[in-house]
């Protein structure tokens, strides 16, 4: 089976030089971890459990020591969830005719523990729903707001506070279709919210996310053009408020459950006794989306490059070491529930399996897409800590340019497992393949995000640039060796920054 997966992966790659043995080995691990047998590795699922067993076996074979709970390689993360399991939503016109809104395709309710079983109310469009726009006319109505993701207009928290204060009975947010650096994508895989057991799940004012393509159904009978409104919002123009003639109606079914999910943690002991209390952490998340809403007939979200490929990479580095340590101890972690809110990494910080104060640096692997030649990397953590300085120096030695985040409005720095460690004041880095504007590399990158990111199409058939994968993998292993053997441990230089 592994040979079949590897052959399929190599055939899917662009016509390049034959991959070297190390790249082929990485690709084989990636293919196995993201195969259909793992069922997308949704946190707490049977497929996720099989993936945990697979990676635990890799760690054992690499002669890592158990660094989880109770002398094992595993740490259990208790979770609970609320999900919208069924939804029937529509816009009812004054004449009684109804225009349906398809669940997960046109509209997605925010899962909440107090989401009402039914909802029926008139609607009012209130522009961007800033405090100034959300007037008393919203009382008893559903606030329809344009969800701008750019500076200068009300953002999510402000919108919610403003319409709640105005007396709205629900908030319906239209996707920012003009946010072209990361356009909204549909369908949603599912409508679920997960939190640590003992931590509150979402509650409060009912909220819905609306596909811009469905706006015309809300605006029917107003004499206004949905396309015009979307264009006006894209150009940040002021938007006029107005009542919508139809009523929004919804029948919603929710379910809650409690479950656990595991993560795998192994330790490669250090060789320098003076650095025994200076632990480096290598992390990548093992969980994916699992089964979700079908896209082009495929309902299995394999998660090959998000993030099976990089759990494979840290495990392969461990295998190459064969138990031979660096100067500093190195912790290898395959986090769970990253896709549910960085929950595995956050749980470890709250319940560390080695003394947290010994952790001196974190190298996280996520958001990496070897789709085109590796010439530059965006480095999250740049100018914040000396580990980033080391990464920059290693990259330059390999003729790889290091860049700051040129699209901070996407907030990528906070969307990966390095962020909780940055928040805790621990030096941490994460990388993204970079590209120049208006190039073929940008086209490939945007296309991947539009068609494969968090979709079933992120599978082993993705056309990868295996030379780029080889080059990043070499950069990663060189960085780990350099940082783990360096005379001085990494230290913070500045507080972590965010958009």
TAFEN-V691348 format. One record per pair of residues at least 24 apart in sequence whose C-alpha atoms are under 10 Angstrom apart, sorted by the first residue. I is the first residue (numbers start at 0). J is the second residue. If there is no record, write none. Layout:
I;J  I;J
//
This chain:
0;31  0;34  1;27  1;28  1;30  1;31  1;34  2;27  2;30  2;31  3;27  3;30  3;31  4;28  4;29  4;30  4;31  4;33  4;34  4;459  4;460  5;29  5;30  5;31  5;459  6;30  7;459  7;460  8;458  8;459  8;460  8;461  8;462  8;463  8;465  9;459  9;460  9;462  9;463  9;464  9;465  10;460  10;462  10;463  11;459  11;460  11;461  11;462  11;463  11;464  12;370  12;459  12;460  12;461  12;462  12;463  12;464  12;465  12;466  13;370  13;371  13;461  13;462  13;463  13;464  13;465  13;466  14;462  14;463  14;464  14;465  15;463  15;464  15;465  15;466  16;464  16;465  16;466  17;465  17;466  18;464  18;465  18;466  18;468  18;469  19;465  19;466  19;469  20;469  21;315  21;316  21;319  21;469  21;472  21;473  22;312  22;465  22;466  22;467  22;468  22;469  22;470  22;472  22;473  23;465  23;469  24;311  24;312  24;315  25;308  25;309  25;310  25;311  25;312  25;313  25;314  25;315  25;316  25;468  25;469  25;472  26;308  26;311  26;312  26;459  26;465  26;468  27;308  27;311  27;459  28;53  28;54  28;57  28;307  28;308  28;309  28;310  28;311  28;312  28;314  28;315  29;302  29;303  29;304  29;306  29;307  29;308  29;309  29;310  29;311  29;312  29;458  29;459  30;301  30;303  30;304  30;307  30;308  30;311  30;458  30;459  30;460  31;303  31;307  31;308  31;311  31;459  32;285  32;301  32;302  32;303  32;306  32;307  32;308  32;310  32;311  33;285  33;287  33;300  33;301  33;302  33;303  33;304  33;305  33;306  33;307  33;308  33;311  33;457  33;458  33;459  34;301  34;302  34;303  34;307  34;458  34;459  35;289  35;299  35;300  35;301  35;458  36;301  37;287  37;289  37;299  37;301  38;287  38;288  38;289  38;290  38;298  38;299  38;300  38;301  38;302  39;285  39;286  39;287  39;288  39;289  39;290  39;291  39;298  39;299  39;300  39;301  39;302  39;303  39;307  39;455  39;458  40;285  40;286  40;287  40;288  40;289  40;290  40;299  40;300  40;301  40;302  40;307  40;335  40;336  41;260  41;285  41;286  41;287  41;288  41;289  41;290  41;291  41;300  41;301  41;302  41;335  41;336  41;338  41;339  42;76  42;78  42;193  42;258  42;259  42;260  42;261  42;262  42;285  42;286  42;287  42;288  42;289  42;334  42;335  42;336  42;337  42;338  42;339  42;343  43;75  43;76  43;77  43;78  43;257  43;258  43;259  43;260  43;261  43;286  43;335  43;336  44;258  44;259  44;260  44;286  44;289  44;290  45;260  45;289  46;286  46;287  46;289  47;260  47;261  47;262  47;285  47;286  47;287  47;289  47;335  48;260  48;261  48;262  48;286  50;262  50;263  50;285  50;286  50;307  51;260  51;261  51;262  51;263  51;285  51;286  51;333  51;334  51;335  52;261  52;262  52;263  54;262  54;263  54;264  54;285  54;310  54;311  54;314  54;333  55;262  55;263  55;264  55;265  55;314  55;333  56;314  57;311  57;314  57;315  57;317  57;318  58;263  58;264  58;265  58;266  58;267  58;313  58;314  58;315  58;317  58;318  58;321  58;331  58;332  59;265  59;317  59;318  59;322  60;314  60;317  60;318  60;321  60;322  61;265  61;267  61;314  61;315  61;316  61;317  61;318  61;319  61;320  61;321  61;322  61;323  62;265  62;266  62;267  62;317  62;318  62;320  62;321  62;322  62;323  63;264  63;265  63;266  63;267  63;268  63;314  63;317  63;318  63;320  63;321  63;322  63;323  63;324  63;329  63;330  63;331  64;264  64;265  64;266  64;267  64;268  64;322  64;330  64;331  65;263  65;264  65;265  65;266  65;267  65;330  65;352  66;263  66;264  66;265  66;266  66;267  66;330  66;331  66;332  66;351  66;352  66;353  67;261  67;262  67;263  67;264  67;265  67;266  67;332  67;347  67;351  67;352  67;353  68;263  68;264  68;350  68;351  68;352  68;353  69;352  70;352  71;263  71;264  71;265  72;261  72;262  72;263  72;264  72;265  72;266  72;332  73;260  73;261  73;262  73;263  73;264  73;265  73;332  73;333  73;352  74;260  74;261  74;262  74;263  74;264  74;334  74;335  74;343  74;346  74;347  74;350  74;351  74;352  75;259  75;260  75;261  75;262  75;263  75;335  75;343  75;346  75;347  76;195  76;196  76;258  76;259  76;260  76;261  76;262  76;335  76;336  76;342  76;343  76;344  76;345  76;346  76;347  76;350  77;194  77;195  77;196  77;197  77;257  77;258  77;259  77;260  77;261  77;342  77;343  77;346  78;193  78;194  78;195  78;196  78;197  78;198  78;256  78;257  78;258  78;259  78;260  78;336  78;342  78;343  79;192  79;193  79;194  79;195  79;196  79;197  79;198  79;199  79;200  79;255  79;256  79;257  79;258  79;259  80;110  80;111  80;112  80;191  80;192  80;193  80;194  80;195  80;196  80;199  80;200  80;201  80;254  80;255  80;256  80;257  80;258  80;339  81;109  81;110  81;111  81;112  81;113  81;114  81;190  81;191  81;192  81;193  81;194  81;200  81;201  81;253  81;254  81;255  81;256  81;257  82;108  82;109  82;110  82;111  82;112  82;189  82;190  82;191  82;192  82;193  82;252  82;253  82;254  82;255  82;256  83;107  83;108  83;109  83;110  83;111  83;112  83;114  83;189  83;190  83;191  83;192  83;251  83;252  83;253  83;254  83;255  84;110  84;189  84;190  84;191  84;251  84;252  84;253  84;254  84;255  85;190  85;250  85;251  85;252  85;253  85;254  86;116  86;117  86;249  86;250  86;251  86;252  86;253  87;117  87;248  87;249  87;250  87;251  87;252  88;117  88;118  88;119  88;247  88;248  88;249  88;250  88;251  89;119  89;216  89;217  89;245  89;246  89;247  89;248  89;249  89;250  90;119  90;120  90;121  90;122  90;216  90;217  90;218  90;219  90;244  90;245  90;246  90;247  90;248  90;249  91;119  91;120  91;121  91;216  91;217  91;219  91;244  91;245  91;246  91;247  91;248  92;216  92;217  92;219  92;220  92;243  92;244  92;245  92;246  92;247  93;220  93;244  93;245  93;246  94;245  95;245  95;246  96;245  97;216  97;245  97;246  97;247  97;248  98;213  98;216  98;217  98;219  98;245  98;247  99;213  99;216  99;247  99;248  99;249  100;209  100;210  100;213  100;214  100;216  100;217  100;247  100;248  100;249  101;186  101;213  102;186  102;187  102;189  102;190  102;292  103;185  103;186  103;187  103;188  103;189  103;190  103;208  103;209  103;210  103;292  104;184  104;185  104;186  104;187  104;188  104;209  104;210  104;212  104;213  104;292  105;185  105;186  105;187  105;208  105;209  105;210  105;211  105;212  105;213  105;214  106;171  106;172  106;173  106;174  106;185  106;186  106;187  106;207  106;208  106;209  106;210  106;211  106;213  107;171  107;185  107;186  107;187  107;189  107;190  107;206  107;207  107;208  107;209  107;210  108;170  108;171  108;189  108;190  108;191  108;205  108;206  108;207  108;208  108;209  108;249  108;251  109;171  109;190  109;191  109;192  109;201  109;202  109;204  109;205  109;206  109;207  109;208  110;189  110;190  110;191  110;192  110;193  110;200  110;201  110;202  110;205  110;206  110;207  110;251  110;252  110;253  110;254  110;255  111;190  111;191  111;192  111;200  111;201  111;202  111;203  111;204  111;205  111;206  111;253  111;254  111;255  112;192  112;199  112;200  112;201  112;202  112;203  112;253  112;254  112;255  113;200  113;201  113;202  113;203  113;204  113;205  113;253  114;201  114;202  114;203  114;204  114;205  114;206  114;251  114;252  114;253  115;204  115;205  115;249  115;250  115;251  115;252  115;253  116;249  116;250  116;251  116;252  116;253  117;248  117;249  117;250  117;251  117;252  118;168  118;169  118;205  118;246  118;247  118;248  118;249  118;250  118;251  119;168  119;169  119;246  119;247  119;248  119;249  119;250  120;167  120;168  120;169  120;245  120;246  120;247  120;248  120;249  121;168  121;242  121;243  121;244  121;245  121;246  121;247  121;248  122;167  122;168  122;169  122;170  122;171  122;217  122;218  122;241  122;242  122;243  122;244  122;245  122;246  122;247  123;167  123;171  123;240  123;241  123;242  123;243  123;244  123;245  123;246  124;171  124;172  124;217  124;218  124;238  124;239  124;240  124;241  124;242  124;243  125;162  125;238  125;239  125;240  125;241  125;242  126;152  126;153  126;228  126;232  126;236  126;237  126;238  126;239  126;240  126;241  127;152  127;153  127;154  127;155  127;157  127;158  127;172  127;173  127;232  127;235  127;237  127;238  127;239  127;240  128;152  128;153  128;154  128;155  128;157  128;158  128;159  128;160  128;161  128;162  128;170  128;172  128;238  128;240  129;153  129;154  129;155  129;156  129;157  129;158  129;159  129;160  129;161  129;162  130;157  130;158  130;159  130;160  130;161  130;162  130;164  130;165  131;161  132;158  132;161  132;162  132;165  132;238  132;239  132;240  133;158  133;159  133;160  133;161  133;162  133;163  133;164  133;165  133;166  133;167  133;240  134;161  134;162  134;164  134;165  134;166  134;167  134;240  135;162  135;164  135;165  135;166  135;167  136;165  136;166  136;167  136;240  136;241  136;242  137;162  137;163  137;164  137;165  137;166  137;167  137;168  137;169  137;242  138;162  138;163  138;164  138;165  138;166  138;167  138;168  139;165  139;166  139;167  139;168  139;169  140;165  140;166  140;167  140;168  140;169  140;170  140;242  140;246  140;247  141;166  141;167  141;168  141;169  141;170  141;171  141;205  141;206  141;242  141;243  141;246  141;247  142;166  142;167  142;168  142;169  142;170  142;171  142;172  142;206  142;242  143;167  143;169  143;170  143;171  143;172  143;173  143;207  143;209  143;217  143;240  143;241  143;242  143;243  144;170  144;171  144;172  144;173  144;174  144;208  144;209  144;240  145;171  145;172  145;173  145;174  145;175  145;176  145;209  145;211  145;228  145;229  145;232  145;233  145;238  146;171  146;172  146;173  146;174  146;175  146;176  146;208  146;209  146;232  147;172  147;173  147;174  147;175  147;176  147;177  147;178  147;232  147;233  147;235  148;174  148;175  148;176  148;177  148;178  148;408  148;409  149;175  149;177  149;178  149;233  149;235  149;408  149;409  150;235  150;408  150;498  151;235  152;235  152;237  159;204  159;206  160;204  162;204  163;203  163;204  167;204  167;205  168;204  168;205  168;206  169;203  169;204  169;205  169;206  169;207  170;204  170;205  170;206  170;207  170;208  171;205  171;206  171;207  171;208  171;209  171;247  172;206  172;207  172;208  172;209  172;210  172;211  173;207  173;208  173;209  173;210  173;211  173;212  173;213  173;214  173;229  174;208  174;209  174;210  174;211  174;212  174;214  174;229  175;209  175;210  175;211  175;229  175;232  175;233  176;210  176;211  176;212  176;229  176;230  176;232  176;233  177;229  177;230  177;231  177;232  177;233  177;234  177;235  178;233  178;408  178;409  179;233  179;445  180;406  180;408  180;409  180;445  180;448  181;406  181;408  181;409  181;445  181;448  181;449  182;445  182;448  182;449  183;210  183;211  183;449  184;210  184;448  184;449  184;450  184;452  184;453  184;454  185;209  185;210  185;292  185;294  185;449  185;450  185;454  186;210  186;291  186;292  186;293  186;294  186;454  187;291  187;292  187;293  187;294  187;453  187;454  188;288  188;289  188;290  188;291  188;292  188;293  188;294  188;298  188;299  188;300  188;453  188;454  188;455  189;288  189;290  189;291  189;292  190;253  190;291  190;292  191;253  191;254  191;255  191;339  192;255  192;339  192;340  193;255  193;256  193;257  193;336  193;338  193;339  193;340  193;342  194;257  194;336  194;339  194;340  194;341  194;342  195;257  195;258  195;259  195;336  195;340  195;342  195;343  195;345  195;346  196;257  196;258  196;259  200;255  216;245  217;243  217;244  217;245  217;246  217;247  218;242  218;243  218;244  218;245  219;243  219;244  219;245  220;244  220;245  221;245  260;286  260;334  260;335  260;336  260;343  261;285  261;286  261;333  261;334  261;335  261;336  261;343  262;286  262;332  262;333  262;334  262;335  262;336  262;343  262;344  262;347  263;331  263;332  263;333  263;334  263;335  264;330  264;331  264;332  264;333  264;334  264;352  265;314  265;317  265;329  265;330  265;331  265;332  265;333  266;317  266;322  266;324  266;328  266;329  266;330  266;331  266;332  266;353  267;317  267;320  267;321  267;322  267;323  267;324  267;325  267;327  267;328  267;329  267;330  267;331  268;322  268;323  268;324  268;325  268;326  268;327  268;328  268;329  268;330  269;322  269;323  269;324  269;325  269;326  269;327  269;328  269;329  269;483  269;484  270;323  270;324  270;325  270;326  270;327  270;328  270;484  271;324  271;325  271;326  271;327  271;328  271;484  272;326  272;327  272;328  273;326  273;327  274;326  274;327  274;328  274;357  274;483  274;484  274;486  274;487  274;488  275;326  275;327  275;328  275;357  276;327  276;328  276;353  276;354  276;356  276;357  276;358  276;359  277;326  277;327  277;328  277;329  277;356  277;357  277;358  277;359  277;360  277;483  277;488  277;489  278;326  278;327  278;328  278;329  278;330  278;353  278;354  278;355  278;356  278;357  278;358  278;359  278;360  278;361  278;483  278;488  279;327  279;328  279;329  279;330  279;331  279;357  279;358  279;359  279;360  279;361  279;362  279;426  279;427  279;479  279;482  279;483  279;488  279;489  280;328  280;329  280;330  280;331  280;332  280;358  280;359  280;360  280;361  280;362  280;363  280;427  280;479  280;483  281;310  281;313  281;314  281;329  281;330  281;331  281;332  281;333  281;360  281;361  281;362  281;363  281;364  281;417  281;427  281;479  282;309  282;310  282;313  282;330  282;331  282;332  282;333  282;334  282;344  282;361  282;362  282;363  282;364  282;365  282;416  282;417  282;429  283;307  283;308  283;309  283;310  283;311  283;312  283;313  283;314  283;331  283;332  283;333  283;334  283;335  283;337  283;344  283;362  283;363  283;364  283;365  283;415  283;416  283;417  284;308  284;309  284;310  284;332  284;333  284;334  284;335  284;336  284;337  284;338  284;341  284;343  284;344  284;363  284;364  284;365  284;415  284;416  285;309  285;310  285;311  285;332  285;333  285;334  285;335  285;336  285;337  285;338  285;343  286;310  286;333  286;334  286;335  286;336  286;337  286;338  286;339  286;343  287;335  287;336  287;337  287;338  287;339  287;453  288;336  288;338  288;339  288;453  288;454  288;455  289;454  289;455  290;454  290;455  291;454  291;455  292;454  292;455  293;454  293;455  294;450  294;451  294;454  294;455  294;456  295;455  295;456  296;455  297;454  297;455  297;456  298;454  298;455  298;456  299;454  299;455  299;456  299;457  299;458  300;451  300;452  300;453  300;454  300;455  300;456  300;457  300;458  301;453  301;454  301;455  301;456  301;457  301;458  301;459  302;451  302;452  302;453  302;454  302;455  302;456  302;457  302;458  302;459  303;368  303;455  303;456  303;457  303;458  303;459  303;460  303;461  304;365  304;366  304;367  304;368  304;369  304;451  304;452  304;453  304;457  304;458  304;459  304;461  304;463  305;338  305;364  305;365  305;366  305;367  305;368  305;451  305;452  305;453  305;457  305;458  306;333  306;337  306;338  306;364  306;365  306;366  306;367  306;368  306;457  307;333  307;365  307;458  308;364  308;365  308;367  308;368  308;459  308;468  309;333  309;363  309;364  309;365  309;366  309;367  309;472  310;334  310;364  310;365  312;364  312;472  312;475  312;476  313;363  313;364  313;472  313;475  313;476  315;472  315;476  316;472  316;475  316;476  316;479  324;480  324;483  324;484  325;479  325;480  325;481  325;482  325;483  325;484  325;485  326;480  326;481  326;482  326;483  326;484  326;485  326;486  327;359  327;480  327;482  327;483  327;484  327;485  327;486  327;488  328;357  328;358  328;483  328;484  329;358  329;360  329;361  329;479  329;483  330;358  330;361  332;363  334;416  335;416  336;416  337;414  337;415  337;416  338;414  338;415  338;416  338;453  340;413  340;414  340;415  340;416  341;413  341;414  341;415  341;416  341;417  341;418  341;419  342;416  342;419  343;416  344;415  344;416  344;417  344;418  344;419  344;420  345;416  345;417  345;418  345;419  345;420  346;419  348;419  348;420  348;423  355;425  356;425  358;420  358;425  358;426  358;489  359;386  359;424  359;425  359;426  359;427  359;483  359;488  359;489  359;490  359;491  360;384  360;385  360;386  360;387  360;420  360;421  360;424  360;425  360;426  360;427  360;428  360;482  360;483  360;488  360;489  360;490  360;491  361;386  361;416  361;417  361;420  361;421  361;425  361;426  361;427  361;428  361;429  361;479  361;489  362;386  362;387  362;390  362;416  362;417  362;426  362;427  362;428  362;429  362;430  362;475  362;478  362;479  362;482  363;415  363;416  363;417  363;418  363;427  363;428  363;429  363;430  364;415  364;416  364;417  364;428  364;429  364;430  364;431  364;475  365;414  365;415  365;416  365;417  365;429  365;430  365;431  366;411  366;414  366;415  366;429  366;430  366;431  366;432  366;452  367;429  367;430  367;431  367;432  367;433  367;468  367;471  368;430  368;431  368;432  368;433  368;444  368;447  368;448  368;463  368;464  368;467  368;468  368;471  369;431  369;432  369;444  369;461  369;462  369;463  369;464  369;465  369;466  369;467  369;468  369;469  369;470  369;471  370;432  370;440  370;443  370;444  370;447  370;461  370;462  370;463  370;464  370;465  370;466  370;467  370;468  371;432  371;433  371;434  371;439  371;440  371;441  371;443  371;444  371;462  371;463  371;464  371;465  371;466  371;467  371;468  372;432  372;433  372;434  372;440  372;463  372;464  372;465  372;466  372;467  372;468  372;470  372;471  373;398  373;399  373;400  373;432  373;433  373;434  373;440  373;464  373;466  373;467  373;468  373;469  373;470  373;471  374;398  374;399  374;400  374;401  374;432  374;433  374;434  374;435  374;467  374;470  374;471  375;399  375;400  375;401  375;402  375;430  375;431  375;432  375;433  375;434  375;435  376;400  376;401  376;402  376;403  376;404  376;429  376;430  376;431  376;432  376;433  376;434  376;471  377;401  377;402  377;403  377;404  377;405  377;406  377;429  377;430  377;431  377;432  377;433  377;434  378;402  378;403  378;404  378;412  378;428  378;429  378;430  378;431  378;432  378;433  379;403  379;404  379;411  379;412  379;413  379;415  379;417  379;418  379;421  379;427  379;428  379;429  379;430  379;431  379;495  379;496  379;497  380;404  380;412  380;417  380;418  380;421  380;426  380;427  380;428  380;429  380;430  380;491  380;493  380;494  380;495  380;496  380;497  381;427  381;428  381;429  381;492  381;493  381;495  381;496  382;491  382;492  382;493  382;494  382;495  382;496  383;421  383;424  383;426  383;427  383;428  383;490  383;491  383;492  383;493  383;494  383;495  383;496  384;421  384;424  384;425  384;426  384;427  384;428  384;489  384;490  384;491  384;492  384;493  384;494  384;495  385;426  385;427  385;428  385;482  385;487  385;488  385;489  385;490  385;491  385;492  385;493  386;426  386;427  386;428  386;478  386;481  386;482  386;488  386;489  386;490  386;491  386;492  387;426  387;427  387;428  387;429  387;489  387;490  387;491  388;489  389;478  389;479  389;481  389;482  389;485  389;489  390;428  390;429  390;430  390;474  390;475  390;477  390;478  390;479  390;481  390;482  391;478  392;478  392;481  393;474  393;475  393;477  393;478  393;479  393;481  393;482  394;471  394;473  394;474  394;475  394;477  394;478  395;474  396;474  397;470  397;471  397;473  397;474  397;477  399;470  399;471  399;474  400;433  401;430  401;431  401;432  401;433  402;430  402;431  402;432  402;433  403;433  404;430  404;431  404;433  405;433  406;498  407;497  407;498  408;497  408;498  409;498  410;497  410;498  411;497  411;498  412;495  412;496  412;497  412;498  413;496  413;497  413;498  418;495  418;497  420;495  421;491  421;494  421;495  421;496  422;494  422;495  422;496  423;494  423;495  424;490  424;491  424;492  424;493  424;494  424;495  425;489  425;490  425;491  425;494  425;495  426;488  426;489  426;490  426;491  426;492  426;493  426;494  426;495  427;489  427;490  427;491  427;495  430;471  432;467  432;471
//
